[in-house]
Amino acid sequence: MNLGQWIGLIAIVLSLYILWQIKEVLLLMFAAVVLATTLNRLAKRFQNLGIKRGFAVIISVAIFFAVVVGFFLLIVPPFAQQFHELTYRVPQGLERFNSWLDEMKTRVPSQLVPYIPDLNSLIQQAQPFVNRVLGSSFAFVSSSLEVVLKVLLVLVWTGMLLADPLAYRRVFIRVFPSFYRRRVDGILDKCEVSLEGWVTGALIAMGVVGLMSVVGLSVLGVKAALALGILAGFLNLIPNLGPTLSVVPAMAIALLDAPWKSVAVLILYFFIQQTESNFITPYVMAQQVSLLPAVTLISQLFFVTFFGFLGLFLALPLTVVAKIWVQEILIKDVLDQWGTHHSKETEMVIVCNPPNNHDDLYEENPPTPVEENLPKED
């Protein structure tokens, strides 16, 4: 390798290292691109109805924020009410538990009474656990503030992309060589269509999961069934982890009524999660973006391993976009074209050097390819 090749190799390694260090920023930028693409497609629908671009974007953004605000209005008040109910039910439960311990001391033999703990000793033993929970709660609050700041950053980037998407698109296309820019523009169109298909499939899966949760919780008589169902549908956006997170508040609220309801909710959510992961999401994604179930699972494991929770959240749209680029560039433009050129070269070799099929044994003077092309004498 000469000096120029070494410099190029070092530049590539350095670029990969820098990209790895800013991987979280790149993922947030990709999230902004996905959201901007979705809202831009919605704005184009309004433009097809004769609405100007500016008003179409404003309507799309207003619909998005209306959905977000409506989600919190439906979720927060019922949960706040149940949490308030939990705050005064916990002391009642502790008092009941203490009276149950006192009653047990009167019924068991006197030799076993010292082994029955009282409430104060249990509280003292639980103090380290409570301290750890409080410490993790503070960490959760700080991480929640960090998440809020990241969400605000994504929203700001989304607004910038929506303001003039063609300008950012032109900048991205200019990174590629001039002879390939039209091809990249077509690939970006396919990515946009595929992302719209993913959003449609995700909304369908969310709706089905939310509806099943609302119906099941209503049949069980669990309070705040509508809010819990909406939360289950929204958390379905997070593959694998979402259903696990959604069952925790549902079981806690069901436990306020009766212990058996909490167990029934666990069974219900297990059934919904199995139905969603084995039937709903694979079928919907196969119809919308042509993703095989095994590819979906492998992509989730890959992105959560290298990029953490944010990678898990964006695993499916990242896989959809990566699939388009691999299919269009690596397969169509490289591998398929390589096979075509290789076959053409093979045909040229065959024409110049025909295979020895022993036909010349039956001809006294078989013509050579050069003699065939010579003009005949009169």
C-alpha positions in Angstrom: 0.0 0.0 0.0 1.3 3.5 -0.9 0.9 6.6 1.2 -2.4 7.7 -0.4 -4.0 4.3 0.4 -2.8 4.5 4.0 -4.2 8.0 4.3 -7.5 6.8 2.9 -7.7 3.8 5.2 -7.0 6.0 8.2 -9.6 8.5 7.1 -12.2 5.7 6.8 -11.4 4.3 10.3 -11.5 7.8 11.8 -14.9 8.5 10.2 -16.3 5.2 11.5 -15.0 6.0 15.0 -16.6 9.5 14.9 -19.9 8.1 13.6 -19.9 5.5 16.4 -19.3 8.2 19.0 -22.3 10.3 17.7 -24.5 7.3 17.1 -27.2 8.6 19.5 -27.4 11.9 17.7 -27.7 10.1 14.4 -30.5 8.0 15.8 -32.3 11.1 17.0 -31.9 12.6 13.5 -33.3 9.5 12.0 -36.3 9.7 14.3 -36.8 13.3 13.2 -36.6 12.1 9.5 -39.2 9.4 10.1 -41.6 11.8 11.8 -41.0 14.5 9.2 -41.6 12.0 6.4 -44.9 10.8 8.0 -46.1 14.4 8.4 -44.9 15.3 4.9 -46.9 12.5 3.4 -50.0 13.6 5.3 -49.4 17.2 4.1 -49.2 15.9 0.5 -52.6 14.3 1.0 -54.0 17.7 2.0 -52.2 19.3 -1.0 -53.9 16.9 -3.3 -57.2 18.3 -2.0 -56.2 21.7 -3.3 -54.7 23.1 0.0 -51.5 25.2 -0.3 -48.3 23.7 1.1 -48.0 26.0 4.1 -51.6 25.4 5.3 -51.2 21.6 4.6 -48.1 21.5 6.9 -49.8 23.5 9.6 -52.9 21.1 9.5 -50.6 18.0 9.6 -48.7 19.4 12.6 -51.9 20.4 14.4 -53.3 16.9 13.9 -50.1 15.4 15.3 -50.1 17.6 18.4 -53.9 17.0 18.9 -53.3 13.3 18.9 -50.4 13.7 21.5 -52.5 16.0 23.7 -55.5 13.8 23.5 -53.4 10.8 24.4 -52.2 12.5 27.6 -55.7 13.8 28.4 -57.1 10.2 28.2 -54.2 8.6 30.1 -53.1 11.0 32.8 -56.3 11.8 34.7 -57.5 8.2 35.3 -53.9 7.2 36.3 -53.7 10.1 38.7 -57.1 9.1 40.2 -56.0 5.5 40.7 -52.6 6.7 42.2 -54.5 8.9 44.6 -56.7 6.0 45.6 -53.6 3.9 46.1 -52.1 6.4 48.5 -54.9 6.0 51.0 -55.4 2.2 50.4 -51.8 1.4 51.2 -52.1 2.6 54.9 -55.3 0.6 55.2 -53.6 -2.5 53.9 -50.8 -2.1 56.3 -53.2 -1.7 59.2 -55.0 -4.8 58.1 -51.8 -6.7 57.8 -50.7 -5.6 61.3 -54.0 -6.7 62.8 -53.7 -10.0 61.0 -50.2 -10.5 62.5 -51.6 -9.7 66.0 -54.4 -12.2 65.5 -51.9 -14.9 64.4 -49.9 -14.4 67.6 -52.9 -15.4 69.6 -53.6 -18.5 67.6 -50.1 -20.0 67.2 -48.3 -21.8 70.1 -46.3 -19.5 72.4 -43.0 -21.0 71.2 -43.6 -19.7 67.7 -44.6 -16.1 68.7 -41.1 -14.7 68.8 -40.6 -15.9 65.2 -43.6 -13.9 64.0 -42.4 -10.4 63.0 -44.3 -7.2 63.7 -44.9 -4.4 61.3 -42.2 -2.1 62.7 -39.5 -4.8 62.2 -40.7 -5.4 58.7 -40.5 -1.7 57.9 -36.9 -1.5 59.3 -35.9 -4.5 57.2 -37.5 -2.9 54.1 -35.7 0.4 54.7 -32.6 -0.5 52.5 -35.0 -1.6 49.7 -37.0 1.6 50.0 -33.8 3.7 49.8 -32.8 1.9 46.7 -36.2 2.5 45.2 -36.0 6.2 46.0 -32.5 6.4 44.5 -33.7 4.7 41.4 -36.7 7.0 41.4 -34.4 10.1 41.4 -32.4 8.5 38.6 -35.7 7.8 36.7 -36.7 11.5 37.1 -33.4 12.7 35.8 -33.5 10.3 32.8 -37.0 11.4 32.2 -35.9 15.0 31.9 -33.2 13.9 29.5 -35.8 12.0 27.4 -38.0 15.2 27.4 -35.1 17.2 26.1 -34.4 14.7 23.4 -38.0 14.6 22.3 -38.0 18.4 22.1 -34.8 18.2 20.0 -36.5 15.7 17.6 -39.5 18.0 17.3 -37.4 21.0 16.5 -35.5 19.0 13.8 -38.8 17.7 12.5 -40.1 21.3 12.1 -36.9 22.3 10.2 -37.2 19.3 7.8 -40.9 20.0 7.2 -40.3 23.7 6.5 -38.3 22.9 3.3 -37.8 19.1 2.8 -36.5 19.5 -0.8 -33.6 21.6 0.3 -32.3 18.9 2.8 -33.0 16.3 0.2 -30.9 18.1 -2.4 -28.0 18.4 0.1 -28.1 14.7 0.8 -28.2 13.8 -2.9 -25.2 16.0 -3.7 -23.1 13.8 -1.4 -23.2 11.1 -4.1 -21.4 11.3 -7.5 -23.3 13.2 -10.3 -24.0 10.2 -12.4 -25.7 8.4 -9.5 -27.8 11.3 -8.1 -30.9 10.5 -10.1 -30.7 6.9 -8.9 -30.4 8.1 -5.2 -33.4 10.3 -5.7 -35.5 7.3 -6.8 -34.2 5.3 -3.8 -35.3 8.1 -1.4 -38.8 7.9 -3.0 -38.9 4.2 -2.3 -37.8 4.8 1.3 -40.5 7.3 1.8 -43.2 4.9 0.5 -41.8 2.1 2.7 -41.8 4.3 5.8 -45.4 5.3 5.1 -46.2 1.6 4.9 -44.5 0.9 8.2 -46.4 3.8 9.9 -49.6 2.4 8.5 -48.8 -1.1 9.7 -47.8 0.2 13.1 -51.0 2.1 13.5 -53.0 -1.0 12.5 -51.2 -3.1 15.1 -51.6 -0.4 17.8 -55.3 -0.2 17.1 -55.9 -3.9 17.2 -53.9 -4.3 20.5 -55.6 -1.3 22.1 -59.1 -2.6 21.1 -58.3 -6.1 22.4 -57.0 -4.6 25.7 -60.1 -2.3 26.2 -62.5 -5.1 25.5 -60.7 -7.6 27.8 -60.2 -5.2 30.6 -63.9 -4.1 30.4 -65.0 -7.7 30.6 -62.9 -8.2 33.7 -64.3 -5.0 35.2 -60.9 -3.3 35.6 -61.1 0.5 36.2 -59.7 2.9 33.6 -60.0 0.2 30.9 -60.0 2.8 28.1 -56.9 4.5 29.4 -55.1 1.2 29.9 -56.1 0.0 26.4 -54.8 3.2 24.8 -51.5 2.9 26.8 -51.2 -0.7 25.7 -51.7 0.3 22.0 -49.1 3.1 22.2 -46.5 1.0 24.0 -46.9 -1.6 21.3 -44.6 0.7 19.2 -41.8 -0.6 21.4 -41.2 -4.1 20.1 -41.2 -6.9 22.8 -40.7 -4.5 25.7 -43.9 -2.5 25.2 -46.4 -5.2 26.1 -44.3 -6.0 29.3 -44.4 -2.3 30.3 -48.2 -2.0 29.6 -49.1 -4.9 31.9 -47.6 -3.3 35.1 -50.1 -0.4 35.5 -53.0 -2.7 34.5 -52.1 -5.3 37.1 -51.6 -2.6 39.8 -55.0 -1.0 39.2 -56.7 -4.5 39.0 -55.0 -5.3 42.4 -56.9 -2.5 44.0 -60.2 -4.4 43.4 -59.2 -8.1 43.9 -56.1 -10.2 43.7 -57.7 -12.6 41.2 -58.2 -9.7 38.8 -54.5 -9.0 38.7 -53.8 -12.6 37.8 -56.6 -12.4 35.1 -55.1 -9.3 33.7 -51.7 -11.0 33.5 -53.2 -13.9 31.5 -55.1 -11.5 29.3 -52.0 -9.4 28.4 -50.0 -12.6 27.8 -52.6 -13.8 25.3 -52.7 -10.3 23.6 -48.9 -10.2 23.4 -48.7 -13.7 21.9 -51.4 -12.8 19.4 -49.8 -9.5 18.4 -46.2 -10.9 18.1 -47.1 -14.1 16.3 -50.0 -13.1 14.1 -50.8 -9.4 13.9 -47.5 -7.7 13.5 -45.8 -10.3 11.2 -48.9 -10.3 8.9 -49.3 -6.5 8.9 -45.6 -5.9 8.3 -45.4 -8.5 5.6 -48.3 -6.9 3.8 -47.1 -3.3 4.2 -43.3 -3.4 4.0 -42.5 -7.1 3.0 -40.5 -7.8 6.2 -40.1 -11.4 7.1 -40.8 -12.2 10.8 -37.3 -13.6 11.4 -35.8 -10.5 9.8 -37.9 -8.3 12.2 -36.7 -10.2 15.3 -33.0 -10.3 14.2 -33.1 -6.6 13.5 -34.5 -5.9 16.9 -31.8 -7.9 18.6 -29.1 -6.2 16.5 -30.2 -2.7 17.1 -30.9 -3.1 20.8 -27.4 -4.7 21.2 -25.5 -1.9 19.5 -27.8 1.2 20.1 -29.7 0.4 23.3 -33.3 1.3 24.0 -33.5 4.0 21.3 -32.2 1.4 18.8 -35.0 -1.0 19.9 -37.6 1.7 19.5 -36.4 2.6 15.9 -35.5 -1.0 15.0 -38.3 -1.5 12.5 -38.1 1.8 10.6 -34.3 1.4 10.5 -34.7 -2.1 9.1 -37.2 -0.9 6.5 -34.8 1.8 5.2 -31.8 -0.5 5.3 -33.7 -3.1 3.3 -34.4 -0.6 0.6 -30.8 0.6 0.3 -29.4 -3.0 0.3 -32.0 -4.1 -2.2 -31.5 -1.2 -4.6 -27.7 -0.6 -4.3 -26.1 -3.9 -3.3 -28.4 -6.3 -5.0 -29.7 -4.4 -8.1 -26.8 -2.1 -8.9 -23.9 -4.2 -7.9 -24.7 -8.0 -7.7 -27.2 -8.1 -10.5 -25.1 -5.9 -12.8 -22.0 -7.8 -12.0 -23.8 -11.0 -13.2 -24.9 -9.3 -16.4 -21.4 -8.0 -17.2 -19.9 -11.4 -16.4 -22.3 -13.2 -18.7 -21.6 -10.8 -21.5 -17.9 -11.4 -21.2 -18.5 -15.1 -21.2 -20.6 -14.8 -24.4 -17.8 -12.9 -26.1 -15.3 -15.6 -25.1 -17.6 -18.3 -26.4 -18.0 -16.5 -29.8 -14.3 -16.0 -30.2 -13.5 -19.6 -29.0 -16.4 -22.0 -29.7 -16.4 -25.2 -27.7 -14.8 -28.3 -29.2 -18.0 -30.3 -30.0 -16.1 -32.4 -32.6 -18.2 -31.0 -35.5 -14.9 -30.3 -37.4 -14.4 -34.1 -37.6 -17.3 -34.2 -40.1 -16.1 -31.3 -42.2 -13.0 -31.3 -44.4 -12.2 -27.7 -44.0 -14.4 -26.1 -41.2 -14.6 -22.3 -41.6 -13.0 -20.2 -39.0 -14.8 -17.2 -37.5 -12.5 -14.9 -39.5 -13.2 -16.7 -42.8 -17.0 -16.4 -42.2 -16.8 -12.6 -42.0 -14.6 -12.2 -45.1 -16.4 -11.1 -48.3 -16.9 -13.9 -50.9 -15.1 -13.6 -54.3 -17.2 -13.7 -57.4 
